[in-house]
Amino acid sequence: MRSLQVTAPDGTPIRAWSAGRGTPVLLCNGLGASPSAWPALVSEDSGFQVVGWDHRGLGASRRPRDPGAVQVEDHVGDARAVLDAFGLPAVTVVGWSLGVNVAFELALEDPGRVDGVLAVAGVPGGSFSSLFGPFGVPRRLRAPVGRLSSRLLPVVGPLLPVLTRGLQPWQTVLAPAVAGRSTAEAARLQALAAVVGEFARHDWGWFRHLAVAVADHAPLDLSPLSCPVTFLAGRYDTLVDVADVRAAAAAVPGARYREFAATHFLPLEAPRAMLDEVRRLTATRALRV
């Protein structure tokens, strides 16, 4: 994997990275997630050149001079800067979690640069309204409860390493999704623990600032899209209401929808399936051209 520093349109220094070689893919990652959350996709033999970046103020990217410059549109500007830095005029775009907002906003703003969108465990805007569905929280209360609960991030975030010191805590949290799984699949949970441990090093006050800005992004009208679109959802996702992902897919003519017996961490729980879906999406695009 190689990295370089790029300059966003507002002058913010952004750390960009590239892994593998082949068909170009832009990864709009989950907020604060590292490339290691996508082990199959970023492997050298994936057949893809995957590019991405550290979000503003996270990882090796700097904070913007204007603290308010953390809206979805600002992240889209970062994505364009990354594509330009690697000389990629058009790509397949993969979004995960809050990165789905960025992926679809880019596709709507700059359709000539997007060959297709794979939306994983996320919805096209209105993310706060999709929170806590499995817990029975009424939709009208989800956004205010989401903003209120975000205040706990600076407290809960630093405690994440405690949960990643062994496999047993994750077996408890993910019990519905891991029942009867093989030793190899259990190893994926250990990989998940490692990724979460890395994730826990963030400045959680700043992370909350970013999360609230992106989650407040208004729902998007995807009807203008003409590129292939695939939505993937985890049946046991507690952060995104699966019904909302299903509804978003139904609203896009010709969109593909696939549901997994998994949680919000689909890229780690089903890495080969993620790679297969990217391959399918790029093949669909090739057939349409």
C-alpha positions in Angstrom: 0.0 0.0 0.0 1.3 3.4 -0.9 0.2 6.8 0.5 0.6 10.4 -0.5 -0.6 13.8 0.8 -3.1 15.6 -1.3 -4.6 19.0 -0.9 -8.4 19.3 -0.7 -10.2 22.2 -2.5 -10.3 24.2 0.8 -6.5 23.6 1.3 -6.8 20.9 4.0 -4.0 18.3 3.8 -5.4 14.9 3.3 -3.6 11.5 3.5 -4.6 9.4 0.5 -3.7 5.8 -0.1 -3.7 3.2 -2.9 -3.7 -0.6 -2.7 -3.5 -3.3 -5.4 -3.7 -2.9 -9.2 -6.4 -3.4 -11.7 -9.9 -1.9 -12.2 -10.0 1.4 -10.2 -12.2 1.5 -7.1 -12.8 4.5 -4.8 -13.5 3.4 -1.2 -15.6 5.9 0.8 -14.9 4.2 4.0 -16.9 4.1 7.2 -16.1 7.2 9.3 -12.6 6.7 10.8 -12.2 3.2 9.5 -8.9 2.0 8.1 -8.3 0.1 4.8 -7.7 -3.0 6.9 -11.5 -3.1 7.4 -11.7 -4.4 3.8 -9.1 -7.2 3.8 -10.3 -9.0 0.6 -10.8 -5.8 -1.4 -7.4 -4.2 -0.6 -5.4 -7.3 -1.1 -2.8 -7.2 -3.8 -4.5 -10.0 -5.8 -8.0 -8.5 -5.7 -7.8 -7.4 -9.3 -8.6 -3.8 -8.2 -6.7 -0.6 -7.6 -8.4 0.6 -4.5 -7.9 4.2 -3.5 -9.2 6.1 -0.4 -8.3 8.6 2.2 -8.3 9.3 6.0 -11.2 11.5 7.0 -10.5 15.1 7.9 -8.7 15.3 11.3 -8.5 11.5 11.6 -5.6 9.2 10.9 -2.9 11.2 9.0 -5.2 13.8 7.6 -5.3 17.3 9.1 -8.3 19.2 10.4 -9.7 21.9 8.2 -9.0 25.5 9.3 -12.8 26.0 9.3 -14.2 23.5 11.9 -17.5 23.6 10.1 -16.0 22.3 6.8 -16.9 18.7 7.7 -20.1 18.3 5.8 -20.7 15.5 3.3 -19.9 17.9 0.5 -16.5 18.6 2.0 -15.7 14.8 2.0 -16.8 14.7 -1.6 -14.3 17.4 -2.4 -11.6 15.2 -0.6 -12.7 12.2 -2.8 -12.3 14.2 -6.0 -8.8 15.4 -4.8 -7.9 11.7 -4.2 -9.1 10.7 -7.7 -7.1 13.5 -9.3 -4.0 12.7 -7.3 -4.0 9.1 -8.6 -5.0 10.1 -12.2 -8.4 8.3 -12.1 -11.0 10.0 -14.3 -13.8 7.4 -13.4 -14.2 4.7 -10.8 -16.5 2.2 -9.2 -17.4 3.7 -5.8 -17.8 1.6 -2.7 -19.4 3.3 0.4 -19.7 1.8 3.9 -21.8 3.1 6.7 -21.7 7.0 6.7 -19.5 6.6 3.7 -22.6 5.7 1.7 -23.7 9.3 2.0 -20.4 10.5 0.4 -20.6 7.8 -2.3 -24.0 8.8 -3.5 -23.4 12.5 -3.1 -20.4 12.1 -5.4 -22.4 10.1 -7.9 -25.1 12.8 -8.0 -22.7 15.7 -8.2 -20.2 14.2 -10.7 -21.9 11.3 -12.5 -19.2 11.2 -15.2 -16.7 10.0 -12.6 -18.8 7.2 -11.1 -19.2 3.9 -13.0 -21.3 2.3 -10.3 -22.0 2.4 -6.5 -21.8 -0.4 -4.0 -23.6 0.8 -0.8 -22.8 -1.3 2.2 -24.7 -1.0 5.5 -25.7 2.6 4.9 -28.5 4.7 3.5 -28.4 7.7 1.1 -28.8 10.5 3.7 -30.9 10.7 6.8 -28.6 8.4 8.7 -29.8 9.5 12.2 -33.4 8.5 11.2 -32.2 5.0 10.5 -30.6 4.5 13.9 -31.9 2.1 16.6 -34.6 0.5 14.4 -34.0 -3.0 15.8 -34.5 -1.6 19.3 -38.0 -0.4 18.5 -37.2 3.4 18.8 -40.0 5.3 17.0 -38.8 6.9 13.8 -39.7 10.4 15.0 -37.4 10.0 18.0 -34.4 8.4 16.2 -32.7 11.6 15.1 -32.9 13.4 18.5 -31.9 10.2 20.3 -29.0 9.8 17.9 -27.7 13.3 18.5 -28.1 12.8 22.2 -26.3 9.4 22.3 -23.5 10.9 20.2 -22.5 12.9 23.3 -21.4 9.6 24.8 -18.8 8.9 22.0 -16.0 10.8 23.8 -16.7 8.6 26.9 -17.3 5.2 25.2 -14.8 5.5 22.4 -11.6 5.2 24.6 -13.1 2.1 26.3 -13.2 0.1 23.0 -9.8 -1.5 23.5 -11.2 -3.2 26.6 -13.7 -4.9 24.4 -11.1 -6.0 21.9 -8.7 -7.8 24.2 -10.2 -11.2 23.5 -12.7 -12.9 21.3 -15.3 -13.6 23.9 -16.7 -10.1 24.2 -17.3 -10.0 20.4 -18.9 -13.5 20.5 -21.4 -12.0 23.0 -22.1 -8.9 21.0 -22.4 -10.7 17.7 -24.0 -13.9 19.0 -26.9 -13.9 16.6 -24.6 -13.6 13.6 -21.9 -16.0 14.6 -23.9 -19.0 15.9 -22.5 -22.2 14.4 -19.7 -20.5 12.4 -16.4 -22.1 11.6 -13.0 -21.5 13.1 -12.0 -19.5 10.1 -15.0 -17.3 10.5 -14.2 -16.9 14.2 -10.8 -15.7 13.1 -12.6 -12.9 11.2 -14.0 -11.7 14.5 -10.5 -11.5 15.8 -9.6 -9.4 12.8 -12.6 -7.2 13.6 -11.4 -6.8 17.1 -8.0 -5.6 15.8 -9.7 -3.1 13.5 -11.8 -1.8 16.3 -8.7 -1.5 18.5 -7.1 0.6 15.8 -10.3 2.6 15.5 -10.3 3.4 19.2 -7.2 5.6 18.9 -9.2 8.5 17.4 -9.8 11.8 19.1 -13.4 11.1 20.1 -14.5 14.7 20.6 -13.5 15.4 17.0 -14.9 12.1 15.8 -18.3 13.1 17.3 -18.1 16.4 15.5 -17.6 14.6 12.2 -20.2 12.0 12.8 -23.0 14.5 13.7 -22.2 16.5 10.6 -22.4 13.5 8.2 -25.4 11.9 9.9 -27.3 15.1 9.6 -27.0 14.9 5.8 -30.5 15.2 4.3 -32.0 12.2 2.4 -31.0 12.1 -1.2 -33.1 11.6 -4.3 -31.3 8.9 -6.3 -33.7 9.0 -9.3 -31.2 10.9 -11.5 -28.6 8.1 -11.2 -28.0 6.1 -14.4 -25.0 3.9 -13.1 -25.5 0.4 -11.7 -26.2 0.4 -7.9 -26.0 -2.4 -5.4 -27.2 -2.2 -1.7 -25.9 -4.7 0.9 -27.3 -4.9 4.4 -26.7 -6.9 7.6 -29.8 -8.5 9.1 -28.4 -7.9 12.7 -27.2 -4.3 12.0 -28.0 -2.1 15.1 -26.8 1.1 13.5 -28.7 1.1 10.2 -32.3 -0.1 9.9 -32.3 -2.9 7.3 -35.8 -1.9 6.3 -34.4 1.5 5.3 -31.7 0.0 3.2 -34.2 -2.3 1.5 -36.5 0.7 0.8 -33.6 2.7 -0.6 -32.8 -0.1 -3.0 -36.4 -0.4 -4.1 -36.5 3.3 -4.9 -33.6 3.0 -7.5 -34.8 1.3 -10.7 -32.7 -1.8 -11.5 -30.8 -1.6 -8.2 -29.6 -4.9 -6.7 -30.2 -5.7 -3.0 -28.6 -8.4 -1.0 -29.0 -9.2 2.7 -26.6 -11.1 4.9 -26.8 -12.8 8.3 -24.4 -10.3 9.6 -24.0 -7.0 11.6 -22.8 -3.5 10.6 -19.3 -4.9 10.0 -20.1 -6.6 6.7 -16.6 -5.9 5.1 -15.0 -8.0 7.9 -17.7 -10.6 8.4 -18.1 -11.4 4.7 -14.9 -10.1 3.0 -15.1 -12.5 0.0 -18.7 -11.6 -0.6 -17.8 -7.9 -0.6 -15.1 -8.6 -3.3 -17.6 -10.7 -5.3 -20.1 -7.9 -5.3 -17.6 -5.3 -6.5 -16.7 -7.7 -9.3 -20.3 -8.2 -10.2 -20.9 -4.5 -10.2 -18.0 -3.7 -12.5 -19.0 -6.5 -14.8 -22.5 -5.1 -15.0 -21.1 -1.7 -15.9 -18.9 -3.3 -18.6 -21.9 -5.0 -20.2 -23.9 -1.8 -20.3 -21.2 0.2 -22.0 
